[in-house]
Amino acid sequence: SVPCSAILSSYLLGERLNLLGKLGCLLSLVGSTVMVIHAPEDEEVTTLEEMTSKLKEPGFLAYGAILLALCLLLIFYLAPRYGQSNILVYLTICSVIGAFSVSSVKGLGIAIKGFFAGQPVLQNPLTWILVITLVASITTQINYLNKSLDIFNTSLVFPIYYVLFTTIVITTSIILFKEWVTMTVVDIIGTVCGFLTIILGVFLLHAFKDMDVSLGNLPQVLQNEQPVPETRDDKNILIEVDNSSIAPEDKPKVFVLYS
């Protein structure tokens, strides 16, 4: 989604994609490829009953309770006081709520497949719980994301939001489906490195998008600025002592002016 949105914006909306942006797109693709190579297989969940048992596990219930308490704290206490000045407040709300929206989408996907298979999913209370959770979470995300975009720079909002949201979603998936059980040390390191590569790519894509950097003007951009010449007062240029033995640097100099 990151490189596709950047490339389409460049061609359809006329936004300039500089050298650092192209490098960011490449890093995003490389990081995604590394994550896919080292990602574990998802545990097979095909029915709402299996999804219900996953959601009722103590580990996920404790994790969900912590996220819900954090979200309520951010919405009712921190957002009114610090939301206008701290970019992390609104974006953290959006990211934390994302854990519930992603879990709801996963469950509703199973419900939709079961509906077309002739299963009585509409009589299952979990279906309507997931629908209500999804609508409430997406509405909250859109609300606070728009508030953040109204106050802060877009080039800062999207990279931070992407990193926070993806981190929460990966953590939720690991806890809900216990993907870490089947992961080796190599896979864990590869997944973390791939995710960090994606973060670097997103940062390069958005943080420097307004800079005019290309292969043609790269030497001029990297060239150091010329030092500003030192400005000396008239009294400092009246007498210049060339012989250090006459006026050592560690002794005061005496200037005598004759009129």
TAPEFEN-V742682 format. One record per pair of residues at least 24 apart in sequence whose C-alpha atoms are under 6 Angstrom apart, sorted by the first residue. I is the first residue (numbers start at 1). J is the second residue. D is the distance in Angstrom with one decimal. If there is no record, write none. Layout:
i: (I I)
j: (J J)
d: (D D)
This chain:
i: (18 18 19 19 20 21 24 24 24 24 27 28 28 31 31 31 31 34 35 35 38 38 38 60 90 91 94 95 95 97 99 101 101 104 104 155 155 159)
j: (213 214 213 214 204 205 201 202 204 205 201 198 201 194 195 197 198 194 191 194 187 190 191 176 144 161 141 164 165 137 169 134 137 130 134 206 207 202)
d: (5.5 6.0 5.6 5.0 5.8 4.1 3.7 5.9 5.1 4.9 4.8 4.4 5.1 4.1 6.0 4.9 4.9 5.1 4.7 5.1 4.7 5.9 5.8 5.9 5.5 5.7 4.6 5.8 4.3 5.6 5.5 5.1 5.7 5.0 5.6 5.0 5.8 5.9)
